[in-house]
Amino acid sequence: MVRRRRHSDVILAVNLRRQDSQYLRTIFTGLPWKLASVATLTQGVRQAKSQSVPVIVCELDFQDGNWKLLLDEVSRLAKPPRLIVASRFADERLWAEVLNLGGHDVLITPFDADEVHRVVSYAVDSWYFQVDAKAECG
């Protein structure tokens, strides 16, 4: 049984630049998810632990860590969210590193609305597929 996406799904933005966060919020007004934003790795991990979050979109670096540390922390959760790294300097090397370390994808900033929709949709679907598969096995 595959669960359908819910309009209450929260996508978590961690430490995005102000203009990127504002534009992402604008993009999300036409999409089936809510956007929550936090400024630090610590806040992001806390939010992911307290609320079921299918996807996190984050910058490369934070004042208290970086995307790799965030990925490491959230990958320990019972329902680990998909991690999407956002960067102005996205290239094949970053994309390969993100995928090789267990991240979901990379989005180039400034964001393209169609690309955000495509990448986040796929990440949410992938998260539900894994959550549903674990539920069926356990």
C-alpha positions as CSV (number, residue, x, y, z in Angstrom):
1,M,0.0,0.0,0.0
2,V,1.4,3.4,-1.0
3,R,0.5,6.4,1.1
4,R,-0.5,9.5,-0.7
5,R,1.2,12.8,-0.1
6,R,-0.6,14.9,2.4
7,H,-0.9,18.7,2.1
8,S,0.3,18.9,5.7
9,D,3.8,17.5,4.8
10,V,6.5,19.9,6.0
11,I,9.6,20.5,4.0
12,L,12.3,21.9,6.2
13,A,14.7,24.6,5.0
14,V,17.9,24.8,7.0
15,N,20.1,27.9,6.8
16,L,19.1,29.1,3.4
17,R,20.1,32.6,2.4
18,R,17.2,35.1,3.0
19,Q,16.5,35.7,-0.6
20,D,16.6,31.9,-1.4
21,S,14.3,31.1,1.5
22,Q,11.8,33.8,0.5
23,Y,11.8,32.6,-3.1
24,L,11.4,29.0,-2.0
25,R,8.4,30.0,0.2
26,T,6.9,31.8,-2.9
27,I,7.4,28.6,-5.0
28,F,5.8,26.5,-2.3
29,T,2.6,28.6,-2.3
30,G,1.6,26.6,-5.5
31,L,2.8,23.2,-4.2
32,P,1.3,20.6,-1.9
33,W,3.7,21.2,1.0
34,K,4.3,23.6,3.8
35,L,7.8,25.2,4.3
36,A,9.4,25.5,7.7
37,S,12.7,27.4,8.1
38,V,15.4,27.2,10.7
39,A,18.8,28.8,10.9
40,T,21.1,26.2,12.4
41,L,22.0,22.5,12.2
42,T,20.9,22.1,15.8
43,Q,17.5,23.6,15.1
44,G,17.1,21.4,12.0
45,V,17.9,18.2,13.8
46,R,15.6,19.2,16.7
47,Q,12.7,19.9,14.2
48,A,13.4,16.6,12.3
49,K,13.3,14.7,15.6
50,S,10.1,16.3,16.8
51,Q,8.1,16.2,13.6
52,S,8.0,13.8,10.7
53,V,9.8,15.7,7.9
54,P,10.1,13.9,4.5
55,V,12.6,16.4,3.0
56,I,15.3,18.9,4.2
57,V,16.7,21.5,1.9
58,C,19.9,23.1,3.2
59,E,22.9,25.2,2.4
60,L,26.4,23.8,2.3
61,D,27.6,25.3,5.5
62,F,26.0,26.5,8.8
63,Q,27.3,28.5,11.7
64,D,27.3,25.2,13.7
65,G,28.2,22.7,11.0
66,N,27.6,21.7,7.4
67,W,25.3,19.6,5.3
68,K,27.4,16.5,5.9
69,L,26.9,16.7,9.7
70,L,23.2,17.4,9.2
71,L,22.9,14.3,6.9
72,D,24.8,12.2,9.5
73,E,22.5,13.4,12.3
74,V,19.2,12.9,10.5
75,S,20.2,9.6,8.9
76,R,20.0,8.1,12.5
77,L,16.3,8.9,12.8
78,A,13.6,6.1,12.4
79,K,12.2,7.9,9.4
80,P,15.3,9.8,8.0
81,P,14.3,12.7,5.7
82,R,15.7,13.1,2.2
83,L,18.4,15.7,2.2
84,I,18.7,18.2,-0.7
85,V,21.7,20.5,-0.8
86,A,21.2,24.0,-2.3
87,S,24.2,25.9,-3.6
88,R,25.0,28.7,-6.0
89,F,28.2,26.7,-6.8
90,A,26.6,23.4,-7.6
91,D,28.6,21.3,-10.0
92,E,29.1,17.6,-10.9
93,R,31.6,17.1,-8.0
94,L,29.2,18.4,-5.4
95,W,26.3,16.4,-6.9
96,A,28.4,13.2,-6.8
97,E,29.6,13.8,-3.2
98,V,26.0,14.4,-2.0
99,L,24.7,11.2,-3.7
100,N,27.7,9.2,-2.6
101,L,27.3,10.2,1.0
102,G,23.5,9.4,1.0
103,G,22.0,12.8,0.2
104,H,19.1,12.9,-2.3
105,D,20.0,15.7,-4.7
106,V,21.4,19.2,-5.3
107,L,19.4,22.3,-6.3
108,I,21.2,25.2,-7.8
109,T,20.3,28.7,-6.4
110,P,18.7,30.9,-7.3
111,F,16.0,28.3,-7.5
112,D,14.1,27.3,-10.6
113,A,10.4,26.7,-9.7
114,D,10.0,23.7,-12.0
115,E,13.2,22.1,-10.8
116,V,12.3,22.6,-7.2
117,H,8.9,21.0,-7.8
118,R,10.5,18.0,-9.7
119,V,13.3,17.4,-7.1
120,V,11.1,17.8,-4.0
121,S,8.3,15.7,-5.5
122,Y,10.7,12.9,-6.2
123,A,12.2,13.2,-2.7
124,V,8.9,13.1,-1.0
125,D,7.7,10.1,-3.1
126,S,11.0,8.3,-2.3
127,W,10.6,9.0,1.4
128,Y,7.0,7.7,1.5
129,F,8.1,4.6,-0.4
130,Q,10.8,3.8,2.2
131,V,8.5,4.6,5.1
132,D,5.8,2.4,3.7
133,A,8.2,-0.4,3.0
134,K,9.5,-0.4,6.5
135,A,6.0,-0.4,7.9
136,E,5.1,-3.4,5.8
137,C,8.2,-5.3,7.0
138,G,7.9,-4.3,10.6
